[in-house]
Amino acid sequence: MRVLFVSDEVAPFTNKSEVATLVRTLPESLHENAGVETRIMMPRYGIVSERRNRLHEVIRLSGSEISTGETMEALKVKVASIPGIRLQVYFMDNAYMFKRRGIFADKAGKLFADNPERSIFYAKSVLQTISNLGWQPDVVHAFGWLSGMVPFLLKTEYADHALFADAKVVYTPQSVDFEGKITDKMVTDFGLPKGGALSGKEPTEIGASFADGVIHLGPHDSSNGAQKFGEDPEANMNLASAVYERVQAGVAA
């Protein structure tokens, strides 16, 4: 099985949330114990040191341009290995969208007003990069707020793409303490498919509604039957494997 992990964060490059730790351990567990072939992607924030983390540019994957309506933003792709293991992380690098001293807000805590636009840009960057790479995933698992637009694009703009036509998508939403809703202007500016009823919705809401399966964060709550990742890496691996198999079989998860 081939699984593409798309995340807002990956430890140790960032350690701002439980998403970062989960996306550090889950791909390794699946790779080592279940024979899963993985690719991992995240934004290259300004807080990620190129020198300390030994990032280097992948020239053949760089150079794509993504329209934001008013401008064309160039995308660079960089890569680094997770220390201690053989898995690599691909970084979507754009100075305007990502090279800031924070993820959702600056060092003073001031929220980035364009977080929804960054979410759209990130999703487009990831799928364009995978297209350039020519790597066909069986499952795409997106994690976090910024990754919420990935399921939507896979089910609309990329639905008939040769690499993604048979891919199933799983989403793990992340709660944040702010609102950042998609607007009609963003849909027009980024050339998103119409008819998705995106206006007024958060990326997490959109991601959950377009995914084939959803796995939440936090301890399992038997009262509502929600599938949730916890702190046990083996349990997380077993849960993810089961969900991947179900969605591939066409069973809602």
C-alpha positions as CSV (number, residue, x, y, z in Angstrom):
1,M,0.0,0.0,0.0
2,R,1.1,3.5,-0.8
3,V,0.0,6.3,1.6
4,L,0.6,10.0,1.1
5,F,0.7,11.9,4.4
6,V,-0.1,15.6,4.1
7,S,0.3,17.5,7.4
8,D,0.4,21.0,8.9
9,E,3.3,19.8,11.0
10,V,5.8,17.0,11.5
11,A,8.1,16.5,14.5
12,P,10.9,17.3,15.0
13,F,10.7,20.0,12.4
14,T,7.8,21.6,14.3
15,N,6.4,20.6,17.7
16,K,3.4,22.9,18.1
17,S,0.7,20.4,18.3
18,E,-0.2,16.7,18.7
19,V,-0.5,16.5,15.0
20,A,3.3,16.9,14.7
21,T,4.0,14.0,17.0
22,L,1.4,11.8,15.3
23,V,2.7,12.4,11.8
24,R,6.2,11.7,13.1
25,T,5.4,8.2,14.5
26,L,2.5,6.9,12.4
27,P,4.3,6.7,9.0
28,E,7.3,5.1,10.6
29,S,5.1,2.4,12.3
30,L,3.2,1.7,9.1
31,H,6.5,1.6,7.1
32,E,8.4,-0.7,9.5
33,N,5.5,-3.0,10.6
34,A,3.0,-3.1,7.8
35,G,5.2,-2.6,4.7
36,V,3.5,0.7,3.7
37,E,5.3,2.9,1.3
38,T,5.0,6.5,2.4
39,R,5.5,10.1,1.3
40,I,5.2,12.9,3.8
41,M,4.6,16.6,3.1
42,M,4.4,19.7,5.1
43,P,4.9,23.5,4.6
44,R,8.3,25.0,5.0
45,Y,7.6,27.6,7.7
46,G,10.1,30.2,8.6
47,I,10.6,28.5,11.9
48,V,12.1,25.4,10.2
49,S,15.8,25.9,9.9
50,E,17.3,24.8,6.6
51,R,20.8,24.5,8.0
52,R,19.9,22.7,11.2
53,N,17.5,20.3,9.5
54,R,19.7,19.9,6.4
55,L,17.0,20.7,3.9
56,H,17.9,20.7,0.3
57,E,16.0,21.6,-2.8
58,V,14.6,19.0,-5.2
59,I,15.2,20.8,-8.4
60,R,13.1,18.5,-10.6
61,L,10.1,19.1,-8.4
62,S,10.5,22.9,-8.0
63,G,9.4,25.6,-10.4
64,S,5.6,25.1,-10.5
65,E,3.5,28.2,-10.3
66,I,0.2,28.5,-8.5
67,S,-2.3,31.2,-9.2
68,T,-3.7,33.1,-6.3
69,G,-5.9,35.3,-8.5
70,E,-3.8,38.4,-8.4
71,T,-0.4,36.8,-8.7
72,M,1.4,33.6,-9.6
73,E,3.4,32.2,-6.7
74,A,6.4,30.1,-7.5
75,L,6.8,26.8,-5.5
76,K,10.0,25.3,-4.4
77,V,10.2,21.8,-3.0
78,K,12.8,20.8,-0.4
79,V,13.4,17.6,1.4
80,A,15.0,16.4,4.6
81,S,15.2,13.1,6.5
82,I,13.6,12.6,9.9
83,P,16.5,12.1,12.3
84,G,17.0,8.5,13.3
85,I,14.8,6.9,10.6
86,R,14.9,6.5,6.9
87,L,11.7,8.5,6.0
88,Q,11.9,11.8,4.2
89,V,9.7,14.8,4.5
90,Y,9.0,17.0,1.4
91,F,8.6,20.7,2.3
92,M,6.3,23.0,0.2
93,D,8.3,26.2,0.1
94,N,7.0,29.6,-0.9
95,A,8.3,32.8,0.8
96,Y,5.0,34.7,0.6
97,M,2.7,32.0,2.0
98,F,4.9,30.1,4.4
99,K,8.2,31.7,5.3
100,R,6.9,33.3,8.5
101,R,7.9,33.1,12.1
102,G,4.9,31.0,13.0
103,I,2.2,28.6,11.7
104,F,-1.1,30.3,12.2
105,A,0.1,33.5,14.0
106,D,3.4,35.5,14.4
107,K,5.6,35.5,17.4
108,A,3.5,38.1,19.1
109,G,0.4,36.0,18.7
110,K,-1.2,38.1,15.9
111,L,-3.2,35.8,13.6
112,F,-2.3,35.6,9.9
113,A,-5.4,37.1,8.2
114,D,-4.8,34.9,5.1
115,N,-4.8,31.5,6.8
116,P,-7.7,30.3,4.6
117,E,-5.8,31.3,1.4
118,R,-2.7,29.5,2.8
119,S,-4.8,26.4,3.2
120,I,-5.9,26.4,-0.4
121,F,-2.4,27.2,-1.6
122,Y,-0.9,24.4,0.4
123,A,-3.4,21.8,-0.9
124,K,-2.7,22.8,-4.5
125,S,1.0,22.8,-3.9
126,V,1.0,19.2,-2.5
127,L,-1.1,17.8,-5.3
128,Q,0.9,19.5,-8.0
129,T,4.1,18.2,-6.4
130,I,2.8,14.6,-6.3
131,S,1.8,15.0,-9.9
132,N,5.3,16.2,-10.8
133,L,6.7,13.3,-8.8
134,G,4.6,10.8,-10.6
135,W,4.0,8.8,-7.5
136,Q,0.5,7.1,-7.3
137,P,-0.9,6.8,-3.7
138,D,-3.6,4.3,-2.7
139,V,-4.6,6.5,0.2
140,V,-4.1,10.2,1.0
141,H,-4.2,11.0,4.7
142,A,-4.4,14.7,5.5
143,F,-3.8,16.0,9.0
144,G,-4.6,19.4,10.5
145,W,-6.3,22.7,9.7
146,L,-4.1,23.9,6.8
147,S,-4.5,20.5,5.1
148,G,-8.3,20.6,5.1
149,M,-8.7,21.5,1.5
150,V,-6.8,18.4,0.3
151,P,-9.9,16.1,0.4
152,F,-12.0,18.6,-1.5
153,L,-9.5,19.0,-4.3
154,L,-9.0,15.3,-4.6
155,K,-12.7,14.7,-5.0
156,T,-13.2,17.6,-7.5
157,E,-10.4,19.1,-9.5
158,Y,-8.2,16.0,-9.3
159,A,-11.0,13.4,-9.4
160,D,-10.1,12.3,-12.9
161,H,-6.3,12.7,-12.6
162,A,-4.5,9.5,-13.6
163,L,-2.6,9.4,-10.3
164,F,-5.5,10.1,-8.0
165,A,-8.5,8.5,-9.8
166,D,-8.4,5.4,-7.5
167,A,-7.0,7.1,-4.4
168,K,-9.1,7.2,-1.2
169,V,-8.8,10.1,1.2
170,V,-8.8,10.1,5.0
171,Y,-8.8,13.2,7.1
172,T,-7.8,14.0,10.7
173,P,-9.1,17.4,11.7
174,Q,-7.4,19.7,14.1
175,S,-9.2,22.2,16.4
176,V,-7.9,25.8,16.4
177,D,-8.9,28.8,18.5
178,F,-9.7,31.1,15.6
179,E,-12.1,31.3,12.6
180,G,-10.8,31.2,9.1
181,K,-13.6,30.7,6.5
182,I,-13.4,30.2,2.8
183,T,-15.1,33.0,0.8
184,D,-16.6,33.2,-2.7
185,K,-13.6,35.5,-3.6
186,M,-11.1,32.8,-2.6
187,V,-13.0,30.2,-4.7
188,T,-12.8,32.6,-7.7
189,D,-9.2,33.7,-7.1
190,F,-7.8,30.2,-6.8
191,G,-10.0,28.8,-9.6
192,L,-11.6,26.2,-7.3
193,P,-14.3,24.0,-8.7
194,K,-17.7,25.6,-8.4
195,G,-20.7,24.0,-6.7
196,G,-18.8,22.7,-3.7
197,A,-20.7,25.1,-1.3
198,L,-17.4,26.2,0.3
199,S,-18.3,29.7,1.2
200,G,-18.6,30.3,4.9
201,K,-17.0,27.0,5.9
202,E,-13.7,26.3,7.6
203,P,-11.1,24.0,5.9
204,T,-11.6,21.4,8.7
205,E,-15.3,21.2,8.0
206,I,-14.7,20.9,4.2
207,G,-12.0,18.3,4.7
208,A,-14.3,16.1,6.9
209,S,-17.2,16.4,4.5
210,F,-15.2,15.3,1.4
211,A,-13.1,12.6,3.0
212,D,-13.9,8.9,2.6
213,G,-12.9,8.4,6.3
214,V,-12.3,10.5,9.3
215,I,-10.1,9.8,12.3
216,H,-10.2,12.3,15.1
217,L,-7.5,13.3,17.6
218,G,-7.8,12.4,21.3
219,P,-8.8,9.4,23.4
220,H,-11.6,7.2,22.1
221,D,-15.0,8.2,23.3
222,S,-17.3,5.1,23.2
223,S,-20.3,7.3,23.7
224,N,-20.3,8.6,20.2
225,G,-18.3,5.8,18.5
226,A,-15.9,8.3,16.9
227,Q,-12.6,6.8,15.7
228,K,-9.7,8.6,17.5
229,F,-6.0,8.5,17.6
230,G,-4.5,8.3,21.1
231,E,-1.0,8.1,22.6
232,D,-0.2,4.5,21.8
233,P,1.7,4.3,18.5
234,E,0.8,0.6,17.9
235,A,-2.9,1.3,18.5
236,N,-2.7,4.3,16.1
237,M,-1.0,2.1,13.5
238,N,-3.7,-0.6,13.8
239,L,-6.5,2.0,13.6
240,A,-5.0,3.7,10.6
241,S,-4.5,0.4,8.8
242,A,-8.1,-0.7,9.5
243,V,-9.5,2.6,8.2
244,Y,-7.3,2.5,5.1
245,E,-8.4,-1.0,4.3
246,R,-12.1,-0.1,4.8
247,V,-12.0,3.0,2.6
248,Q,-10.2,1.1,-0.2
249,A,-12.9,-1.5,0.0
250,G,-15.5,1.2,-0.5
251,V,-16.8,1.1,3.1
252,A,-17.3,4.4,4.8
253,A,-15.1,5.0,7.8
